[in-house]
Amino acid sequence: MKFQRTLLATSLLLAGAAQAAAPSNEEIWALLQEMKGQMADVQQQNQQLQAENTALKNKVDATEQVALEASEAVEAVAIATEEAVAAQSNGLFSNKTTLGGYGELHYNNLTGKNGASDKKEVDFHRFVLFVGHEFRDDLRFYSELELEHALVKDTDDGSNGGEVELEQAYIEYDINDNHRVKGGLFLTPVGILNETHEPPTFYGTERNSVEKNIIPSTWWEAGVMFSGDIAEGFSYDVAATSGLNTSSGSSYKIRSGRQKVSKAEADDYAYTGRIKWTGIPGIELGATLQYQEDLTQSNDATAGSATLFETHAVIQRGAFGLRALYATWDLEGDGPKSIGADEQTGWYIEPSFQFSNNFGVFTRYSEWDNQAGNSSDSEYDEWAVGVNWWPHQRVVVKLDYQDQDAPATKERDGFNAGIGWQF
C-alpha cells in the first residue's frame, strides 16, 4: 500500500513537471514578436550599411576626380614651363643674357715743366656696360658701350666734354671645338691692354703711354676675325677689318687715325695676324703683325702703306709679375718721312710684386716716339712707381708717381690717383 502511494505521488509529480515545461501560447507569441523585432533591426542595419557603402563609393569617385584634375593641372604647368623655356631660348628674359661693366675715376696732379701746362683735375674717365647673349652653345653675341668723361656736351668751339662709344658689338660662332669666327665690331688683337683693360687687371692709374700712343689702345675696328688653337699652348687670330685714317694735319700720329667705325672711310682695309703662346701657366708670349695698304684711306698722295709689328711678354710667377712690350710702325711715303713719322716706336718694361691678395707695388720705365724717323727731340722717357690696393679682387684703388723727360712744352711730373671696378 505504501509502495502504491509512493508510485502515485511520483507519477503526479512528473506530470506536473511536464506540464510546467511546455510554453503557453502567449509565451510563443511573445517570442515570435521578439524575433520579428530582431529581424527588423537586422534589416535596418543592412539598409544603413548599404547607405554607408554608397556614400563611401561616392567619396572614392570624388577623390579619383580630384586626382585626375590635379594630374591635368600638373601637366598644364609642365607645358607652361616648357613654353617659358622656349621663350627664353628665343631671347625673352633669358638666363643666357649677361650684364657686366667697369668704371674708373681719376685724379691727376701734374706739374708742367719747360713750358708745359699743369694738369690738375678730377675726371670720371670711363663708365662701361657689357651686354652679352648666348643663342646656343656655339653662337653668341657680345657688346661694350662706353661713356667717356661723364657727359657729352657741345661747346662753342665745337668740342665736347666726352664721348659715347660703341667699342664692341659682334656675333661669334664656334666652327668646331678649336676654331671660331666673329663678325661685327671688335677690339684689334694686339698688345696687352687693348683687349683686357679693366682697371683691376693692370697697375697704374692711367693706361701706359706706349700702348696708348703707339698701339693705340683702346682700338677697335669692324670686320671678320678667325681665332683658334693650333697646337699645345699656341693660339692664333687672323682678321680683315676697316683701317686707320690719319693725315698730315695730325702729323700722321697713329692714335689720331682711329675712325671708331663711325661712318669710317673704307677705301683701304687692314689685315691683322697674331700668335700667342701660353704653354706654361702664368706666362704669355705674343706677337702681332698688321698691314694696311694706305694709312690715309687714299686721301694723301704723299703717304702710303703702314705696317705694325708688336711683341710682348706677360709673366706672373707667384707674387712676382713682369710685363714687357715693344711696338713699331713703318709708314711709307714722302709725307710721313718728311717729319720723321715714317717710324713710330715705343717700348716699356714693368716689374711688380704683390705682397698679398690685397696689395701690390710696381715700377715701369717707358719710351715712345711718334716721330722717331728724324733726329729732332720728340722722344718721351717716363718712370712710374706706384701701389694698387684691392679691397676686393674686382675693385681697386691706385696711387702712382710719374717723372717724365719729354719734348719742350710736353713734360709733366706728379702723381695720379684713382679708383676702378669691374663686374
GIPE-V130012 format. One record per helix or strand of 2 or more residues. SS is the DSSP state (A for helix, B for strand). FROM is the first residue (numbers start at 1). LEN is the number of residues. Records with the same first field share a line. If there is no record, write none. Layout:
# GIPE-V130012
SS: FROM-LEN + FROM-LEN
This chain:
# GIPE-V130012
A: 2-20 + 25-65 + 199-3 + 209-5 + 248-3 + 255-3 + 334-5
B: 97-17 + 119-18 + 139-10 + 163-12 + 179-9 + 220-12 + 234-8 + 270-8 + 283-10 + 306-12 + 320-12 + 343-12 + 359-11 + 380-13 + 395-11 + 411-12
